[in-house]
Amino acid sequence: MNAVETLVNIAMGNLTEKNDALKARMTIMKEENEAIVMTLNAKIEELEGDLAMCRTVVMSSQLLHFNGFRRELANSGFEWHFGSNHNSSVDSSTTVSFDLHLDLV
């Protein structure tokens, strides 16, 4: 029984050493993963800020373009029937499309 106990103790010692080494590696990997996650979160926040800035620039550009288009139409004498107060009358909206249809036919 003494020899069996010795072999079991040796095996347990080897397994304990391997387990301790594995725990140490897992701790290192966990710390590395936490550092990577922190870096990625910082990059995500930076990119979200860039995205918000790009959206603002694009929306401003589109608004300026649209307002320029409306000014061109206003200067050309074109009546703008659609705006914040939608006011299309039967006379203006249907006659224009009817006249256009006649010109095309």
Backbone hydrogen bonds, N-H to C=O, Kabsch-Sander energy under -0.5 kcal/mol:
donor,donor_aa,acceptor,acceptor_aa,energy
5,E,1,M,-2.5
6,T,2,N,-1.9
7,L,3,A,-2.2
8,V,4,V,-2.5
9,N,5,E,-2.6
10,I,6,T,-2.4
11,A,7,L,-2.5
12,M,8,V,-2.8
13,G,9,N,-2.4
14,N,10,I,-2.4
15,L,11,A,-2.6
16,T,12,M,-2.5
17,E,13,G,-2.3
18,K,14,N,-2.4
19,N,15,L,-2.5
20,D,16,T,-2.5
21,A,17,E,-2.4
22,L,18,K,-2.4
23,K,19,N,-2.5
24,A,20,D,-2.2
25,R,21,A,-2.3
26,M,22,L,-2.5
27,T,23,K,-2.2
28,I,24,A,-2.1
29,M,25,R,-2.5
30,K,26,M,-2.4
31,E,27,T,-2.2
32,E,28,I,-2.4
33,N,29,M,-2.7
34,E,30,K,-2.3
35,A,31,E,-2.1
36,I,32,E,-2.3
37,V,33,N,-2.7
38,M,34,E,-2.3
39,T,35,A,-2.2
40,L,36,I,-2.8
41,N,37,V,-2.6
42,A,38,M,-2.1
43,K,39,T,-2.2
44,I,40,L,-2.6
45,E,41,N,-2.3
46,E,42,A,-2.1
47,L,43,K,-2.7
48,E,44,I,-2.5
49,G,45,E,-1.9
50,D,46,E,-2.2
51,L,47,L,-2.7
52,A,48,E,-2.3
53,M,49,G,-2.1
54,C,50,D,-2.6
55,R,51,L,-2.6
56,T,52,A,-2.1
57,V,53,M,-2.3
58,V,54,C,-2.9
59,M,55,R,-2.8
60,S,56,T,-2.5
61,S,57,V,-2.6
62,Q,58,V,-2.7
63,L,59,M,-2.5
64,L,60,S,-2.7
65,H,61,S,-2.5
66,F,62,Q,-2.7
67,N,63,L,-2.9
68,G,64,L,-2.4
69,F,65,H,-2.2
70,R,66,F,-2.4
71,R,67,N,-2.3
72,E,68,G,-2.3
73,L,69,F,-2.1
74,A,70,R,-2.4
75,N,71,R,-2.7
76,S,72,E,-1.4
77,G,74,A,-1.0
78,F,73,L,-1.8
80,W,78,F,-0.6
81,H,79,E,-0.9
83,G,81,H,-0.5
86,H,84,S,-0.7
87,N,81,H,-1.6
89,S,87,N,-0.5
93,S,89,S,-2.3
94,T,90,V,-1.7
95,T,90,V,-0.5
95,T,91,D,-1.5
96,V,92,S,-1.5
97,S,93,S,-1.4
98,F,94,T,-2.3
99,D,95,T,-3.3
100,L,96,V,-2.5
101,H,97,S,-2.1
102,L,98,F,-2.2
103,D,99,D,-2.2
104,L,100,L,-2.0
105,V,101,H,-1.8
